[in-house]
C-alpha cells in the first residue's frame, strides 16, 4: 500500500508511480540495435580494447604527418640509442624506428582489413549458397572447402609471394584466399537453421529469387556472427602476416610490416632490446585489442546474453 497516493482533492487513487510507466515505455521502445550497442558499451574490456585499437590506427595513419622523421630517412647515425630525438632509437641503416614502426603498423592494418573484407564476403556468399540450396551445391562447395583446408598455406604463400615480388597487396590476397573457409562453414550452419524459418518460407512462396532471399532475408539475420567473424579475421590476419613476414615469405622490401620489422631486428634482442620490443609490443597489442573487441561483439549480439562480462 506504500505506492498508493491520494490526490489532495477528490481522493483519486494512483496505484503506480508515473515514473515507472515512463521507464516501461522507454524500455519497450528500444530497438535491437540499441540493445546490442548498450551491451557492447558495458563490456569494459572491449571498450578498453577499442580505445587501444583507435590509438594504434591514429598512430599508424596520422603519426607520419606529425612526426619529424620519414620512414625512408637514413640521415641519422646507425644504431643510435633511445633519446628525445629518437624515442626508439635508429636501425642499422640509420632509419628512425618510431617512423618505421608507424609505417609497418599501417601496412599490417591495411593487409588485415583487406583480408577480413575479402574473406568475409567470400565466406558469407559460399556459406549462404551452400546452406540455402543444399543438395549437390552444398556438397560441392563443402568439398571444395575441405580441399582448400588441407593445402599448406605457407607453401602456397612462398610460391605466390616470391613470384610477385612480395608486394603487400599480393600478401593480402594470398591470406584472404585461405581465410574464408571457416567463415563459410559458420555461415552455412546458420543458413541451414534460418532457411527453415517461416519468413523464408513466406519469401519463397511470394516468388522471391534466390539472390534476394539470401541477401535480403538471410544475410541481415546473420549480421551478428558476420561482424564477429570479420573482427576475428582481422586479428588472425595480423598474426598470420607477421608470421609469414618473419619467415621471409610475406611482405618484402621496400614494403614493410610489423613482421618484417621484427625479422630485421630480432638479432638485437640482447644488445638493443628496444628495437625488438617496440614492434613486438605493437603487434601483440593490436592482435589482443581486436580479439577482445570481437569477444565484446559476440557477447553483445548474443540474444541469450543476460549479463555482459567485464
C-alpha positions in Angstrom: 0.0 0.0 0.0 3.0 2.3 0.1 2.6 3.1 -3.6 -1.0 4.3 -3.2 -1.2 8.1 -3.3 -4.3 10.2 -2.7 -4.8 13.4 -4.5 -5.3 16.5 -2.4 -8.8 16.9 -3.9 -11.2 14.3 -4.9 -9.4 11.4 -3.4 -8.2 10.0 -6.7 -6.2 6.8 -6.3 -3.0 6.3 -8.2 -1.8 2.7 -7.7 1.5 3.0 -9.6 4.1 5.8 -9.8 4.1 7.7 -13.1 7.9 7.4 -13.4 7.6 3.6 -13.6 5.3 3.9 -16.6 7.7 6.1 -18.4 10.6 3.7 -17.7 8.5 0.8 -19.0 7.6 2.7 -22.2 11.3 3.7 -22.7 12.4 0.1 -22.3 9.6 -1.1 -24.6 10.7 1.2 -27.5 14.4 0.2 -27.5 15.4 -1.3 -30.8 17.6 -4.4 -31.3 20.5 -2.2 -32.4 20.2 -0.1 -29.2 20.2 -3.2 -27.0 23.3 -4.6 -28.8 25.1 -1.2 -28.5 24.2 -1.0 -24.9 25.6 -4.4 -24.1 28.8 -3.7 -26.1 29.3 -0.3 -24.3 29.0 -2.1 -20.9 31.7 -4.6 -21.9 34.6 -2.8 -20.2 37.4 -5.0 -21.6 36.0 -4.5 -25.2 35.8 -0.7 -24.7 39.4 -0.5 -23.4 40.5 -2.6 -26.4 38.5 -0.3 -28.8 40.4 2.6 -27.3 43.7 0.9 -27.8 42.8 0.0 -31.4 41.8 3.6 -32.2 45.1 4.8 -30.7 47.0 2.4 -32.9 45.1 3.4 -36.0 45.8 7.1 -35.3 49.5 6.2 -34.6 49.8 4.4 -37.9 47.9 6.8 -40.3 48.2 10.2 -38.6 51.5 9.8 -36.9 53.6 10.2 -40.0 52.1 13.6 -40.7 53.2 14.8 -37.2 56.5 13.0 -36.6 59.8 14.7 -37.6 61.3 11.8 -39.5 60.2 9.9 -42.5 60.4 6.1 -42.5 62.8 6.2 -45.5 65.0 8.8 -44.0 68.5 7.3 -43.5 70.3 10.6 -42.5 70.7 9.6 -38.8 73.6 7.6 -37.4 73.4 3.8 -37.2 72.1 2.2 -34.0 71.5 5.4 -32.0 70.1 4.7 -28.5 66.7 5.9 -27.3 66.6 9.6 -26.9 64.3 12.6 -27.2 65.1 12.8 -30.9 64.7 9.1 -31.5 62.4 7.6 -28.8 63.0 4.0 -30.1 66.5 4.6 -31.5 67.6 4.0 -35.0 68.2 0.9 -37.1 71.4 -0.3 -38.6 70.9 1.9 -41.7 70.0 4.9 -39.7 66.2 4.8 -40.0 64.2 6.2 -37.1 62.5 3.2 -35.5 59.4 5.1 -34.5 58.8 6.3 -38.0 59.4 2.8 -39.4 57.0 1.4 -36.8 54.3 3.8 -37.9 54.7 2.6 -41.5 54.8 -1.0 -40.6 51.7 -0.8 -38.4 49.9 1.0 -41.3 50.8 -1.8 -43.8 49.8 -4.5 -41.3 46.5 -2.9 -40.7 45.8 -2.4 -44.4 46.6 -6.1 -45.1 44.5 -7.2 -42.2 41.5 -5.1 -43.2 41.6 -6.3 -46.9 41.9 -9.9 -45.7 39.0 -9.5 -43.4 36.8 -7.8 -46.0 37.5 -10.3 -48.8 37.4 -13.4 -46.6 34.1 -12.3 -45.0 32.5 -11.5 -48.4 33.6 -14.8 -50.0 32.8 -16.9 -46.9 29.3 -15.4 -46.5 28.4 -15.9 -50.2 29.7 -19.5 -50.3 28.3 -20.5 -47.0 24.8 -18.9 -47.7 24.6 -20.6 -51.1 25.6 -24.0 -49.6 23.2 -23.8 -46.7 20.2 -22.5 -48.7 20.5 -24.5 -51.9 21.7 -27.7 -50.2 21.9 -30.9 -52.2 24.6 -31.0 -54.9 25.6 -27.4 -54.5 26.1 -27.8 -50.7 28.2 -31.0 -51.3 30.4 -29.5 -54.0 31.1 -26.3 -52.1 31.9 -28.0 -48.8 34.2 -30.5 -50.5 36.0 -27.5 -52.1 36.4 -26.0 -48.6 37.7 -29.3 -47.3 40.2 -29.5 -50.2 41.5 -25.9 -49.6 41.9 -26.5 -45.9 44.4 -29.3 -46.4 46.6 -27.2 -48.7 49.7 -25.9 -46.8 49.2 -22.2 -46.6 52.9 -21.4 -46.1 54.0 -23.4 -49.2 51.5 -21.6 -51.4 52.3 -18.2 -49.9 56.0 -18.8 -50.5 55.4 -19.6 -54.2 52.9 -16.8 -54.9 54.6 -14.1 -52.9 58.0 -14.8 -54.3 56.6 -14.9 -57.8 55.0 -11.4 -57.4 57.9 -9.7 -55.7 56.3 -9.8 -52.2 54.1 -6.7 -52.6 51.9 -6.1 -49.6 48.6 -6.4 -51.6 49.7 -9.7 -53.0 50.2 -11.0 -49.4 46.7 -9.7 -48.6 45.2 -11.6 -51.5 47.1 -14.8 -50.6 46.0 -14.6 -47.0 42.3 -13.9 -48.0 42.3 -16.9 -50.2 42.9 -19.1 -47.1 40.9 -17.2 -44.6 37.3 -17.5 -45.9 36.7 -21.3 -45.4 36.0 -21.2 -41.7 33.6 -18.2 -42.2 31.9 -20.2 -45.0 31.3 -23.2 -42.6 29.9 -21.0 -39.8 27.6 -19.2 -42.3 26.4 -22.5 -43.8 25.4 -23.7 -40.4 23.4 -20.6 -39.6 21.8 -20.6 -43.0 20.6 -24.2 -42.6 18.8 -23.1 -39.5 17.4 -19.9 -40.8 16.2 -21.5 -44.1 13.6 -23.4 -42.2 12.0 -20.3 -40.6 8.6 -19.0 -41.5 9.7 -15.7 -43.0 12.0 -17.6 -45.5 9.1 -19.9 -46.5 6.9 -16.8 -46.9 9.5 -15.1 -49.2 9.9 -18.3 -51.2 6.1 -18.6 -51.6 5.9 -15.0 -52.8 8.3 -15.9 -55.6 11.4 -14.2 -54.3 14.6 -15.2 -56.2 17.5 -17.0 -54.5 19.8 -13.9 -54.5 17.0 -11.8 -53.0 16.3 -14.4 -50.3 20.0 -14.7 -49.4 21.0 -11.0 -49.4 17.6 -9.5 -48.3 16.5 -12.0 -45.7 19.3 -14.4 -44.7 22.4 -12.2 -44.5 20.7 -9.4 -42.5 19.7 -12.0 -39.9 23.3 -13.2 -39.6 24.8 -9.8 -39.2 25.9 -10.6 -35.7 28.0 -13.6 -36.5 29.3 -12.0 -39.7 30.5 -8.9 -37.7 32.2 -11.1 -35.1 33.9 -13.3 -37.7 35.1 -10.3 -39.6 36.6 -8.8 -36.5 38.4 -12.0 -35.5 39.6 -12.4 -39.1 41.5 -9.1 -38.7 43.3 -10.4 -35.6 44.1 -13.7 -37.4 45.4 -11.8 -40.5 47.7 -9.6 -38.4 49.3 -12.6 -36.8 49.5 -14.7 -40.0 51.1 -11.9 -42.0 53.6 -11.3 -39.2 54.5 -15.0 -39.1 54.9 -15.2 -42.9 57.0 -12.0 -43.0 59.1 -13.2 -40.1 59.9 -16.3 -42.1 60.7 -14.2 -45.2 57.7 -15.4 -47.1 55.5 -12.4 -46.6 56.0 -8.7 -47.3 59.3 -7.9 -49.0 61.3 -4.7 -49.0 60.8 -1.9 -49.9 57.4 -2.6 -48.4 57.4 -3.2 -44.7 55.1 -4.6 -41.9 55.3 -5.4 -38.2 56.6 -8.9 -39.1 59.3 -7.5 -41.3 60.5 -5.1 -38.6 60.6 -7.9 -36.0 62.6 -10.0 -38.5 65.1 -7.3 -39.2 65.7 -6.5 -35.5 65.3 -9.8 -33.6 69.1 -10.2 -33.6 69.3 -7.0 -31.4 67.2 -8.7 -28.7 70.1 -8.6 -26.2 72.2 -5.6 -27.3 69.5 -3.2 -28.3 66.2 -4.7 -27.0 64.1 -1.6 -27.8 64.5 -2.3 -31.5 62.8 -5.7 -31.0 60.3 -4.9 -28.2 58.8 -1.8 -29.9 57.3 -3.6 -32.9 56.7 -6.8 -30.9 54.5 -4.9 -28.3 52.6 -3.1 -31.0 52.0 -6.4 -32.8 50.7 -8.1 -29.6 48.6 -5.1 -28.6 47.0 -4.9 -32.0 46.1 -8.6 -32.0 44.8 -8.7 -28.4 42.8 -5.5 -28.9 41.0 -6.8 -32.0 40.4 -10.2 -30.3 38.8 -8.6 -27.2 36.7 -6.3 -29.4 35.4 -9.4 -31.2 34.7 -11.0 -27.8 32.7 -8.0 -26.8 30.7 -8.0 -30.1 30.0 -11.7 -29.6 28.5 -11.1 -26.1 26.6 -8.0 -27.4 25.0 -9.9 -30.3 24.1 -13.0 -28.4 20.4 -12.8 -27.6 20.8 -15.2 -24.8 23.3 -12.9 -23.1 21.8 -11.7 -19.8 25.0 -10.3 -18.2 27.9 -8.6 -20.0 31.2 -9.8 -18.8 33.6 -7.2 -17.6 
